[in-house]
Amino acid sequence: MYMKAVSLEVVGNLLTTYSHCSRCEVVFRESGLGKEANKGDIEEYPEELKEEILKVSDRLGELKQLYKHRIAIRLTDAQSPRGIYKSLIHGLRQYPAFIIEGKDVYTGWDRERIEELVDKYLEQPASK
């Protein structure tokens, strides 16, 4: 029996670094400036945002370890066009928001609640 992975999209505030064009990457890498430029970008973010990103990362790591191949995770920056769209159609006003199978939405940090929602879809028979 084939079991489809449950989709879990996380809409939240993500860190953005600015990459260089592919041709410039060679110059930056060879000069040693590439990593430093991205490191500087990240260091400019507020500590609260960096802590939130780490917390989201930890939560997703826990979920991935628990569900393994039965869950498909997608991260979406709340400020990206897709993130704005998702916020509008799901009425998101706080982040991170966990959207399970495009239907159920949970905003917050309660791991048990997220697992409850994922389990709801894992218990359903696979549709063909």
Beta strands, then each sheet from edge to edge (+ up, - down):
strand 1: 6-12
strand 2: 71-77
strand 3: 97-100
strand 4: 104-107
sheet 1: 2+ 1+ 3- 4+
end
